[in-house]
Amino acid sequence: MRKSRVRLSVPESQGLAAFGRAVAKVNAGRQPITVEIAGGKQPVANDEVVVIVLSPDGALASRTRLRGRAPDLRELRLRLVGAEIAVGQIAGEQSRAAPPLSAAEASVLDDAGLVEAADDAPGALERSRIELSLLLRDSLRLEDAAKALGVGTSRLRQRLAPGARTLYGIKDGRSWRIPRFQIVGGRLVRGIEQVIPHIRAGAHPLAVKAWFTSPHEDLVVGDRDERVTPLAWLAAGNPPEEVAVLAEEI
């Protein structure tokens, strides 16, 4: 069984802290910079990529082998973008990526072997692929979603059926993935089953998630007309009919 935790010695911790001070020169939100490591023993093999995420409370690290070939800077940037997107989601921030492409647009680019960026910076298409991968990874398998909701998988399959969609799912090969945003406290968000049927069947999963989790200009509450997300509107017990109408814009 592989270890999930590594305890650093004092000298190793000091080395990590020194590395943290060095990368503090990187301006937040700017393009990534190249960090050169002084000569000596290599920390990773030629066919490995190690990603380290530092925070005041500690660090997380992952090591990935690339099957005998060395990564180039473009591949490293893509890996870094994945980490940035994940951190942005934790912070509740909107990704800096352009609006996700439709499945048809992405298919056209794929068939042509094209990407949207002319330089080595990841383009909107690549960022969308990474975001979709993260969304699928964070979503529940059908069995886990059924357990979380206290129902059987057959019941969820009924709710996912095209003619009676009352649960939002993403088809991943032959399997279903159920995004977590629609489940709170062991139940579906109040009234969301009235909204989901109004979402276009071919809507991109990233567009659906972004719509549910972003403040909407037509959903305002309080004396200051504060804009709230469709999820917050529903969770507060407001009429789902208003959200259902707006869902047709996705």
N, C-alpha and C positions, 0 to 999 in steps of 0.2 A: 504493500500500500504506500503510495507516495505521500510525502509530508506536505502539509498545507501551511506550515509555519516554520520560519527560520529565525532563530534567535542570534543576533549579532553580538559579538564581543565588544568591549569598550573601544579597542582600536578600530574595529570595523565600523562601529557607529560613528566614530570621529571621521573616518574616511567618507562615509555617506553624508555627514553634515558638511564636510568640505566640498563635496560635489554639489550639495544643495546651495552653498554660497556661490559657487562658480556659476551655476545656471540661473542664479538670481539676477544676473545681468540680462537675461532674456526678458524683453518687454511683453507683458500680458497682451494677448489678442493680436500680436504681430506675427509675421511670417516666421517659421522656425529657423533657428540658426544651427550651423554645424559645430559640434563640440569635438575637439581633437583630444585624444587621450595620449599622455606622455608615453614614451617608449618603455618597454618592459614586458612583463607577462600579460598576454591578452586576457581580458575578463570574459570573453566569449569566443567560441570557435568561428571559423570563417563562414560557416553555413548556419549560423544562429543569429536570432534577433532577441534581445532582452528589452522589455519595456518596464520601466520603474516609475511609479506614480508616488510622489512625495506629498505628505501633508504634515501639519504640526504634530499629529498624534502617531505618525509612523509612516510606513511605506508598503506598497504592494508591488510585486514583481511577477512577470511572466516570461517564460523562455520558450521560443519556438524554433524548431529546426526547419530548414528550407531544402532538405533532401539533397545535400551535397553541392549546392551552389551558393555563391555569395550574393546578398541582396544589393540592389543599387539604391541610390538616394530616393528615387521616385517611390519604390516599394516601402522604404522607411517612412516617407512622408504619409503614405496611405495608412500605415500602422499607427502613426502619430495622430492622424485625423480621427481614427477610430477611438483612441483614448480621449481626445478632446471632446468628441460628441458625447461619449459616455459621461464625462465629468459635467458637461453642460446640461445633460438630462438630470443628473443628480441635483444640480443647482437650480433646476426649474427654468433654465434659460432656453430661449429659442435658438436653434442651430443657425450658424451664419451661412448655411448652405442656401442656394437658390431654391425656389419652390420645386418640389420633386416632379420629375417627369412622369407622364402617363406611361402605362405599360406599352402602349403602341409606339410612343416616341422612343422609349428605351430600346424596344425591339428593333426599330429602324437603325438606331445607332450601333447596336450590337451586330446586326447583320452586315453593316458597312465597315465594322472594325474601327469605329471612330470614337473619340472621347471629346468632351467639350472644351478642355483646356489645351492651349497651344504650347505652354511650357510644362515644366515638371510638377507644377502645383496641382493637386487633385481638383478635378472639375466637379460641377454640380452632379453629374451622373454618377461619378465614383463615390462622392459623399453620400448620395442617396442610397447607393448599394450598401455602404457601410451602415448607414442608419437603419436600413431595412433588416440587415443581418442582426443588429443589436436588438431591434424590436422583436424579431422572431425568437432570439435567444432569451429575452426577458419574458416572453409570453408563456402561458401555461399550456401544457399538453392537454388534450381533451380529458384524459383520466384525472389529471390534477385539478382541472377546472371543475369537473363533476364533484370531486371530493370537497373542494372549497365551497361549492354551492349546496352541497348536501343532496345531490340528485344523481341519477344514473347517467351514463354516457349516452344511452339511447334517447333520453329526454333532451340532451344538448344537441344531438344530431337532428332531432326534430326542429329545434329552434334555429338551427343553422341552415335548414332546407331553403332553397330558393323561393318557394311559394309562401313561406311563413317565417321570414327572418326576424327573430326577436333577440338574437345574440350576434355580436360581431365576431367573426372568425376569419383567419387568414389561412388559405390552403397552402401547405408546405409539402409539396410532393403529393402523396396520398393521405397525409395526415393533416389534422387541423391544429392551429395554434390560436389560443384565445388571449388577446391582449389584456393585461391586468388593469388598465385604466377604467374598465367598466365594472369592476368588482371591488366593492368596499365593505369591509366587515362581514365577509361571508355571504354577501348578497349582491345582486345587481344594483347599480345605481338607480335610485328611484325614478321611474318613468322612462328609462332608457329604452325599454322594449317597444315603446310607442314611437321612438325616434329612428331606430335602426332600419325599419322597413323603408324609410324615405331616403336612405343613403343609396346612391347609384351603385349598382352591383359591381361595376368595373372600376370604382374609385380606388386610387392608389392607397395602400395601407398607411403610408406616411402622411398623406393628405387627411385621411380620416382621423388619425391620432392628433395631428396638429390642430385640426378643427375643434375637436372635443376639448383639447387642453389649452387653447388660446382664448384670451378675452375677445368677446364678439361685440361689435359696435351696436348691435340691436338688442343686446341683453344687458340692461342697466338696472341697478338696484340702489336704494338709499336716497337720501336727500341730495347727495352730490352726484347722482347719476353715475355711479361707479360701474364700469364695464366688467363683466364676469365671464368666465368660461361656460360653455354649455354644460359641462359636468357639474360645476359649482351651482349653476341655475337649477339643475335637476335635483341635486343633493339637498338643496334648501327647500324643496317641496313646491317650487314654482310650476306653473302649468307646462307640461311637456309638449302641448300642442304648438306652442310658439317655437320651441326648439325643433320640432318635427318639420315645420315649414322651412325653417332656415337650413335644415340638413340637406335639402334638395339642391343647395348651391355647391355641394362638394363635388 
